[in-house]
Amino acid sequence: MTSLVDIDHIVIAGMAVEAPGGVETLSQYWSALAESKDLTGPFPRDRDWPIDQLLSLSDLEGWGRVCDSGGFLDGATEFDPAFFGISPREAVAMDPQQRVILRVAWRALENAGIDPATLDGADVGCYMGVSVTEYGPPAAAVTEHSGYRATGTALGAAAGRISNCLGLVGPSISVDTACASSLSALHLAANAVRDGECEWALAGAVCVMGSPAAFFEFSKNNALSTDGHCRPYSEDASGTLWGEGAGVVVVESELRARQLGHRIYGRVLATRINHNGKGAAIAVPSADAQEQLIRKTVRAAGIAASDVAMIEGHGTGTAVGDPLELGALQRVYGTAGAPVLGSVKSNLGHSQAASGMLGLIKLLLSGFHGQIAPTRFADNPSRSVDWEGSGLRLAETLQDWEPVDGVRYGAVSSFGVAGTNAHTIVAMPVMEEARG
């Protein structure tokens, strides 16, 4: 049987993050997670949002309460266009998602020990998850920004802007599978490197809300948290809470990473994607589809389900989604072992297209530090699962993570509102810890 160390795996050799609560570095992110911090806050007052209208939506018949709360990026309105060779007028017309993901990609490269300024002409792929969030005035109008709106509002420019700025000539693709966009981008990037489409790649995702549209939609659907907190897998959950964020990872072969002396945060053992198919409404999750996907990913990873000790779940805190997800996880992982489950949404809300990437980076940092970060609101778990008999455990406190034969195994799930499901299994070698 071939050993994991004998295979030239696809690995993650660098990463960077930007999250609510002023988080701009990996160390800040880990500290917030390890200390179980609440990174949410009130609505931003510098975006010209109709705050009064938002907070009074529940006065309308059939609409739910909107709390003055969410996971918002402190620096979403900040950008240095000259640093990236962009004119001030074009920068204003750019969706802030393009600005944020550009600077996070730069930091991810630096974290891997790569000088971003030396990549002009490099055969590097760029795969970025992103969704429409309604930034700026309509393009069908005469404004001082006309002429820049085509690229400024294009989803394709999230990846394209990075490739253009750095001079990358590999595939450049923006991915929109809603809340599954992050892991979909990683899936495409890993396959592209494995198949030789590019020498190595960047994979990531971003969410910056250009408008409060998501709050309006979920208020009408009565699916927003009624207390301003996202409580994944909790009996006290009352709905989701929207958030923002961005994360980028450097994806390359393990042989290349070791030859260049890059740190290896984790081996991407398997990534898989499927769809719920027909039957229920498009936005309704399918436990059967999730279970099939998870089983397929475990088989592709070539490990036993019992090896997976940490699961970073989707966990949106909704009455429909969480119980279905818990059932699927229990039937695959719970019957095989006793994995610890959590969701970073408890700290910063549901960052939509970026949620899976923020969860993946949480998993990688947990493996790097040899500790499983806690999930908030785990003290009163959902009664939809018999926890004593399920085999699953919620990560109530920061706890040590013991490796299996020198490796820690973890999994990440993301499920999109349009029916796409994504699951990833990662192996984190203990030998990389000392190189931090």
C-alpha positions in Angstrom: 0.0 0.0 0.0 1.3 3.5 -0.9 2.1 5.7 2.1 0.9 9.3 2.2 4.5 10.5 2.3 5.2 8.7 -1.0 2.5 10.6 -2.9 3.2 14.1 -4.5 0.1 15.6 -2.9 -1.5 19.0 -3.6 -0.7 21.1 -0.6 -1.5 24.5 0.9 1.8 26.4 1.3 0.7 29.9 2.2 -2.5 31.6 3.3 -3.9 35.0 4.5 -7.2 36.2 5.9 -9.2 39.3 6.5 -12.1 38.9 8.9 -14.5 41.0 11.0 -13.3 42.6 14.3 -10.2 44.2 12.7 -8.6 40.8 11.9 -6.0 41.2 9.2 -3.3 38.5 10.1 -3.3 34.8 10.7 -2.1 35.3 14.3 -5.0 37.7 15.0 -7.4 35.3 13.5 -6.1 32.3 15.6 -6.1 34.4 18.8 -9.8 35.4 18.2 -10.8 31.8 17.5 -8.8 30.2 20.4 -10.3 32.8 22.8 -13.8 32.3 21.4 -14.2 36.0 20.7 -17.3 37.5 19.2 -16.2 39.4 16.1 -19.6 40.8 15.2 -20.7 44.4 15.6 -23.3 46.9 14.6 -24.1 47.8 11.0 -21.5 50.0 9.4 -22.5 53.7 9.3 -20.2 54.7 6.5 -21.9 52.8 3.6 -25.1 54.9 3.2 -27.3 51.9 4.2 -30.9 52.6 5.2 -30.3 51.5 8.8 -33.6 52.9 10.1 -35.6 51.0 7.5 -33.6 47.8 8.1 -34.3 47.9 11.8 -38.0 48.5 11.3 -38.6 45.7 8.7 -40.4 43.6 11.4 -43.1 46.2 11.4 -44.2 44.9 8.0 -46.6 42.0 8.0 -44.8 38.7 7.5 -41.3 40.1 7.9 -38.8 39.1 10.6 -36.7 41.1 13.0 -33.4 42.5 11.8 -30.9 43.1 14.6 -28.3 45.9 14.4 -25.6 43.2 14.1 -23.4 41.4 11.6 -19.8 40.4 10.9 -18.4 43.4 9.0 -14.9 44.2 7.8 -13.4 47.3 9.4 -11.2 48.0 6.4 -13.7 47.3 3.6 -13.7 51.0 2.5 -9.9 51.3 2.7 -7.7 50.7 -0.3 -4.3 51.9 -1.7 -4.8 52.0 -5.5 -1.4 53.3 -6.3 0.3 50.3 -4.6 -1.5 48.0 -7.1 -1.1 50.3 -10.1 -4.8 51.3 -10.2 -6.1 54.9 -10.8 -8.2 56.4 -8.0 -11.2 56.8 -10.3 -11.1 53.1 -11.3 -10.6 52.1 -7.7 -13.8 53.8 -6.6 -15.7 52.0 -9.4 -14.3 48.6 -8.4 -16.5 46.4 -6.2 -14.8 46.4 -2.8 -14.6 42.7 -3.1 -12.0 43.1 -5.8 -10.0 45.4 -3.6 -10.1 43.2 -0.5 -9.3 39.9 -2.3 -6.4 41.6 -4.1 -4.7 42.6 -0.9 -5.4 39.3 0.8 -3.9 37.4 -2.2 -0.8 39.6 -1.9 -0.5 38.7 1.8 -1.0 35.0 1.1 1.9 35.0 -1.3 4.1 36.8 1.2 3.1 34.2 3.8 4.4 31.5 1.5 7.7 33.3 1.1 6.9 34.4 -2.5 7.5 38.0 -3.6 4.3 39.0 -5.5 6.3 41.6 -7.5 8.3 38.8 -9.2 5.4 36.9 -10.8 4.9 38.7 -14.1 4.5 36.0 -16.8 4.3 33.1 -14.2 2.1 30.1 -15.1 0.0 30.5 -12.0 -3.8 29.9 -11.8 -6.2 32.1 -9.9 -9.6 30.7 -8.7 -11.7 33.0 -6.5 -15.1 32.5 -5.0 -17.4 35.5 -5.1 -21.1 36.4 -5.4 -23.0 39.5 -6.4 -23.5 41.9 -3.4 -24.9 45.0 -5.2 -22.1 47.6 -5.0 -22.5 51.1 -6.4 -25.0 52.8 -8.8 -26.4 50.9 -11.8 -24.1 50.8 -14.9 -26.9 52.0 -17.1 -26.5 55.6 -16.0 -24.3 58.5 -16.8 -21.9 59.0 -13.8 -18.3 60.0 -13.3 -17.5 56.3 -13.0 -18.9 55.3 -16.4 -16.4 53.4 -18.4 -15.1 51.5 -15.4 -18.3 49.8 -14.3 -18.0 46.9 -16.7 -14.9 45.6 -14.9 -15.9 47.2 -11.6 -19.0 45.1 -11.2 -18.0 41.9 -13.1 -17.6 38.8 -10.9 -14.9 37.6 -13.2 -12.8 40.6 -12.2 -12.3 39.1 -8.7 -9.9 36.6 -10.1 -9.0 38.7 -13.1 -7.9 41.7 -11.1 -5.4 39.5 -9.2 -4.0 37.9 -12.4 -3.8 41.3 -14.1 -2.0 43.0 -11.2 0.5 40.3 -10.6 1.0 39.3 -14.3 -0.3 35.7 -13.8 -0.9 33.9 -17.1 -2.5 30.7 -15.9 -6.3 30.1 -15.7 -8.1 32.9 -14.0 -11.7 32.0 -12.9 -14.2 33.5 -10.5 -16.5 30.9 -9.0 -20.1 31.6 -7.9 -21.8 28.6 -6.2 -23.2 30.9 -3.5 -22.1 29.7 -0.1 -20.1 26.8 -1.5 -18.0 29.1 -3.6 -14.8 28.9 -1.4 -14.4 25.1 -1.5 -15.5 25.1 -5.2 -12.6 27.4 -6.0 -10.2 25.2 -4.0 -11.5 22.1 -5.9 -10.8 23.8 -9.3 -7.4 25.0 -8.2 -6.3 21.7 -6.8 -7.4 19.9 -9.9 -5.8 22.4 -12.2 -2.4 22.0 -10.5 -2.8 18.2 -10.4 -3.6 18.1 -14.1 -0.8 20.4 -15.2 -3.1 23.3 -16.3 -0.8 25.6 -14.3 2.4 25.2 -12.3 0.7 26.4 -9.0 -2.3 28.4 -8.1 -4.1 30.8 -5.8 -7.5 29.8 -4.4 -9.7 31.9 -2.3 -13.0 33.7 -1.8 -14.4 37.1 -0.6 -17.5 38.6 0.6 -18.1 42.3 1.2 -21.7 43.4 1.2 -22.1 46.3 -1.2 -25.7 46.6 0.0 -27.8 45.1 2.9 -29.8 43.1 0.3 -29.1 39.8 2.2 -30.7 41.2 5.3 -33.9 42.2 3.4 -34.2 38.8 1.8 -33.8 36.8 5.0 -36.0 39.2 6.9 -38.8 38.4 4.4 -38.0 34.7 4.8 -37.9 34.9 8.6 -34.5 33.2 8.6 -32.4 35.9 10.4 -31.2 35.5 13.9 -33.5 37.2 16.3 -30.8 38.0 18.9 -28.0 39.1 16.6 -25.9 36.0 17.0 -25.3 33.0 14.7 -25.6 29.9 16.9 -24.6 26.8 14.8 -25.9 23.5 16.0 -27.5 25.1 19.0 -31.0 24.5 20.4 -31.1 28.3 20.9 -30.5 29.1 17.2 -33.1 31.4 15.7 -31.6 32.0 12.3 -28.4 33.0 10.5 -26.4 36.3 10.8 -24.7 37.8 7.8 -21.0 38.5 7.8 -18.1 39.4 5.6 -14.5 38.2 5.1 -11.8 37.0 2.7 -9.2 34.2 2.6 -6.7 33.1 0.1 -4.4 30.0 0.0 -1.4 29.1 -2.1 -1.9 25.7 -3.8 1.0 23.7 -5.2 2.5 20.2 -5.4 4.2 19.0 -2.2 7.4 18.3 -4.2 7.6 21.9 -5.4 6.8 23.2 -1.9 9.6 21.2 -0.4 12.1 22.1 -3.1 11.4 25.8 -2.5 11.4 25.5 1.3 7.7 26.6 1.6 5.8 25.8 4.8 3.2 23.1 4.3 0.0 23.8 6.3 -1.8 20.9 4.9 -2.2 18.3 2.2 -5.5 18.5 0.2 -6.4 14.8 0.2 -9.7 15.2 -1.6 -12.2 17.8 -2.7 -15.6 16.9 -4.1 -18.7 18.8 -5.2 -22.3 17.7 -6.0 -25.8 19.1 -6.2 -29.1 18.4 -4.4 -30.9 17.8 -7.7 -34.7 18.1 -7.9 -37.4 17.4 -5.4 -37.4 20.3 -2.9 -37.1 24.0 -3.6 -33.7 25.1 -4.9 -32.7 26.7 -1.5 -33.7 23.7 0.6 -30.7 21.5 1.7 -30.6 17.8 1.1 -29.2 15.5 3.8 -29.1 12.6 1.3 -27.0 14.7 -1.1 -24.7 15.8 1.7 -24.2 12.3 2.9 -23.4 11.0 -0.6 -20.9 13.8 -1.1 -19.1 13.2 2.3 -18.8 9.5 1.6 -17.4 10.1 -1.9 -14.9 12.6 -0.4 -13.7 10.1 2.3 -13.2 7.4 -0.4 -11.2 9.8 -2.6 -9.1 10.8 0.4 -8.0 7.2 0.9 -8.4 7.3 4.7 -10.9 5.9 7.1 -13.8 8.2 8.2 -12.6 7.5 11.8 -9.3 9.3 11.1 -11.1 12.7 10.8 -10.9 14.3 14.2 -12.1 17.9 13.4 -15.0 18.9 11.2 -15.5 22.6 10.3 -19.2 22.4 9.4 -21.4 24.7 7.5 -23.6 25.5 10.5 -25.6 28.5 9.6 -27.9 28.4 12.7 -31.1 27.8 10.7 -33.9 25.6 11.7 -33.9 23.6 8.5 -30.2 23.5 7.5 -28.4 22.5 10.8 -30.5 19.4 11.6 -30.1 18.1 8.1 -26.4 18.6 8.1 -26.0 17.0 11.5 -27.8 13.9 10.3 -25.5 13.6 7.3 -22.4 14.1 9.4 -23.5 11.6 12.0 -24.2 8.9 9.4 -20.7 9.1 8.0 -18.3 10.4 10.6 -20.3 9.7 13.8 -20.7 6.0 13.2 -16.9 5.7 12.6 -15.3 7.8 15.3 -15.9 10.7 17.6 -15.0 13.9 15.7 -15.2 17.4 17.1 -17.6 19.7 15.2 -17.7 23.4 15.1 -18.4 26.4 12.8 -16.5 29.8 12.6 -19.9 31.4 11.8 -20.4 31.4 15.6 -17.6 34.0 15.8 -18.2 36.2 12.8 -21.5 35.3 11.1 -22.2 33.8 7.8 -19.7 35.3 5.3 -21.5 33.7 2.3 -19.1 33.0 -0.6 -16.1 33.4 1.8 -17.5 31.2 4.6 -15.8 27.9 3.5 -12.4 29.6 3.1 -12.6 31.1 6.5 -13.5 27.7 7.8 -10.7 26.0 6.0 -8.1 28.5 7.3 -9.5 27.9 10.8 -9.0 24.1 10.3 -5.4 24.6 9.1 -4.5 26.9 12.0 -6.0 24.4 14.4 -3.8 21.7 12.9 -0.8 24.0 12.9 -1.2 24.8 16.6 -2.2 21.3 17.6 -5.4 22.6 19.2 -9.0 22.5 18.1 -10.6 26.0 18.3 -13.9 26.1 20.2 -17.2 27.0 18.6 -19.4 29.5 20.4 -22.8 28.7 21.8 -22.0 25.0 22.1 -23.4 24.8 25.7 -26.9 23.9 24.6 -26.7 21.7 21.5 -29.5 21.1 19.2 -32.0 18.4 20.3 -32.3 17.2 16.6 -29.4 14.9 17.3 -28.9 12.4 20.1 -25.4 13.6 20.9 -24.6 10.8 23.3 -25.3 8.2 20.6 -24.3 10.3 17.6 -20.5 10.0 17.8 -20.3 13.7 17.3 -19.1 16.3 19.8 -19.3 20.1 19.7 -16.0 22.0 20.3 -17.0 23.7 23.6 -13.5 24.7 24.7 -10.0 25.0 23.2 -8.6 21.4 23.3 -5.5 19.6 22.4 -5.6 17.7 19.1 -3.6 14.5 19.1 -2.3 13.3 15.7 -2.7 9.9 14.1 0.7 8.5 13.0 2.1 12.0 12.9 -0.8 13.5 10.9 -4.0 15.4 11.9 -7.0 14.9 9.6 -9.8 17.4 9.3 -12.8 18.1 7.0 -14.7 21.2 5.9 -18.2 21.5 4.5 -20.0 24.3 2.6 -23.5 24.2 1.1 -24.8 26.8 -1.3 -28.3 28.4 -1.5 -28.5 27.3 -5.1 -28.1 23.6 -4.2 -24.3 23.1 -4.6 -22.5 21.1 -1.9 -18.8 21.0 -1.3 -16.6 18.9 1.1 -12.9 18.9 1.6 -10.5 16.6 3.6 -7.1 17.9 4.6 -4.2 16.2 6.3 -1.9 18.3 8.5 1.6 16.8 9.2 2.9 17.4 12.7 6.4 18.0 11.4 5.3 21.4 10.1 4.4 22.9 13.5 8.0 23.7 14.5 8.5 25.7 11.4 6.0 28.4 12.2 
